Amino acid sequence: MFDEDGSLDPFLKFLLCAVVLLGVAKTLWAWLTDDVARWFSVDVWHWITGFPWWSGLSVGALLALVMLIRRASADGGVVYAEPYEPVEDPEPVVLTYRMKQLSAMTPTGFEHACAEMLARDGFHRPLRVGGAGDLGADVVAYDDENRKLVLQCKKYARPVGSKEVQRFNGTARPEHGADLALIIGLNGFTQPAIDFAQRHNLTLIGRHELKRWAHGEHLYSVLTQQNSTA
């Protein structure tokens, strides 16, 4: 009947109140419409003998009500609230992409996705600048040390070749002032492209590294592990 905190079950409380109200309503109606003495001597006794289950339920409800009143009086009428437990903030939603999502994007959409992942990682002022006359820069951003990142995003169905890497090398620093020049290759790079990038301090993000970055790992963490295994 009572839970561990001493509170009456809500359904039983409702039932108790309904029974009491029914009894009170019947009493008032009889009081107002008939002789009180006759009601107590005849009607009530007739109702008790004619409906013993209802009579017992009414008596039980009244006893339970008395117990609740006595309990409240013993506690000084104080209603104890549930102890407050601070609710932890939910984990923030981290932007991620699946590789099949990146593969289904247009080249422009792929550039936007790279800019969004830079923003997710806390880089400042990430901006897609790719388009006609971009001179090889598709996305630019700045890190916490104000170093400028210049990204070229290659959503090719094939590995990026050496010629594309050479063209980017000719513009990334002279034209765009890149402190860190990166090429993102959705399907990786040819070996000559990798060799050329190593000689000219260009950073290549192949499919394996892109997957880790897209799945939520910070770009610099990806690059650190890439350099440690090179």
N, C-alpha and C positions, 0 to 999 in steps of 0.2 A: 504493500500500500504506500509506504513512504520510501523515498530513495535514500541514498547514503548521506545526503545533506539534510534529511529530515523534512523534505518537501513532499506534499501529496501529489500523486500522479495526476497530471492535468485532466485525463479522462474521468478518473474517479472524482476529482474536484468538481467537474462539470455535472456529473451524475448526482453528486451530493447536493449541489445547489439547486438542480432541477427538482429533486424530491422535496427539499425544504420549501421551495417556492410553491410547488403544487399543494403542499399541505397548508401553507399560510393562506394561499388563495382560496382554498376550500373552506378554511376556517372563517375567513372574513366574509365570504359569500353567505355561509350559514348564519353567521352573526347578524348580518344585515337583513336577511330575508326570513328568519324563523326565530322562534323562541329559544333563547340560549339554554335554558334548563332542559327543554325537551331535546335540543340538539345533543347535549352532553349525555343525557340519560338514555336516549333512544337511538339517535342517528349514529353517533360515534361508536357505540357498542355494536350496533348492527353492521357498521362498516368494518369494524375490527373482526367480528366473527365471520362476516361474509367474505372478507379479503385478508386472510391471515398473512399471506406472503407480503402484500403491500404494507400491512401493519408492521411486520417485522423489519422490512426495509426502511420504513419511515423512522422507527425507533433507532435502528442502527445508524441512520444518517444523522439524527439528532445527537446521538452519543459521539459520533466522529466529529461533529461540529463543535461540541463542547470540549473535546480533547484539543482541537486546533486552537480554540480560544484560550484554554488554559496554557498551552504551549507558548502561544504568543505573549501571554501575560507573564509567564516565567522568564521569558527572554527580554522583558522590558519593552516589548513591541518593536524590537529592532529586527529588521530584515537584513540578513547577511547576504551580500552580493558575492558572486563568483570572484575568486582572486584574479587580479589582472595579470595577464601574461602577454608581454609585448610580442607582436606578430612581426616576424622578420620580413623584410622587403623581398619580393620575389627576385630571382636572378634576372638581370637584364637580358633581353633577347639580343643575341649576337648575330650580326649579318653574316651569312654563309651562302655559298653557291655550290651546287653539285656540278661535276664536270659536264654532264649531259645538258645542263642548263646553259653553261658557257658555250658549249658546242652549237646549241640551237640559236644563239644570238646572232644578230647582224654584226658586222665589224664596228659600227658605231655603238651598238649596245654593249659589245665587249669592252670598248674603251670606257664607257660609263661605269661598267661593273668594276673595272680596275680603279677608277677614281673613287667609287663608293667604298671599296675595301681599304684604300688609303685613309679615307675619313674614319672608317671603323677603327683603324690602328692608331688613330690620334695624330696623323699628319695634318699640317696646317694648310689651309687654302688649296685643297685639291681641286684641280680644274681640268676638264677635258678641253683641249685646244686643237684637237685633230681636225683635219679638213683640207680643202684645197690650199696649197701654199704653206702648209704647216712646217715644212723643212724637217720632217722626221719626228717632230714632237707631238705625241697624242695626248699625254696627260702630264701635268706638272704639279708639284707639291713641295712642301718644306717640312723638315723634321724639327725636333725640339732645339736643335743647335743651329737652326736657320740654314741648314744645308739644302740646296735645291736638288730635287729629284726630277729627272726628265725620263719619261717612259714612252717607248714605242711599243704598241700593242699589235701583234701579228696573229690574226685569227686565220691561219692558213690550214688547208687540208693536208699539207705536206710540211716537213721540217723546213725551217727558215734557213736559207743558204748564206754563203759567205758574202755575196754581193750586197744583200740587204743590210747585213751587219756593217759592211764597209761604208755604205752610204750614211748610216746613222752615226758612225764614228766621225764622219766629216762635218756633222752639224750639231751634235749633242752639246759639245763644249764650246766650239767657236761661235755658233749662232745662238745657243740657248743658255750658255753659262752654267751647264750642269756640273754640280759637285759629285753627283752619282748618276751615271747613265745606265739605264736598264732597258733591255728588250724582253718583252713577254711573248713567248712562243707557245701557242696553244698545243701544237704538236711537235714541240722540241726544235732542235737545231741539227744541222749536218756537222760532221766532224771538222771540216775546214772552217765553218763559222765559229765553232767552239775554240779552235786554235787561234783564230784571228782575234776573238774577243779577249782571250787571255793575254795576248801580246799588247793589247791597247787598253787594258784596264776597263773593259766593258762588262757589265753584269748581265748574264743571261738567266732568265727564269723559264726553264723548260716545263714540260707537262707535269713531271713529278713534283717540282717545287710549286708550280701553280696550284696543284691539287691541295697541297698542305696549306697554302695561303688562302685559297678559296674556302677551305673547311674551317677557317677561323684562327689559324696560327698567325702571329704577328709577322709582318714582312721581314723585319730585321732578324727575328729568330730563325726564319727560313734561310736567310742569307748566311747567318753565322754557322748553321749546321752545314750548309753547302760548302762554305770555305774550309770547314774543318775536315770534310771528307774529300776535298779536291786533291 
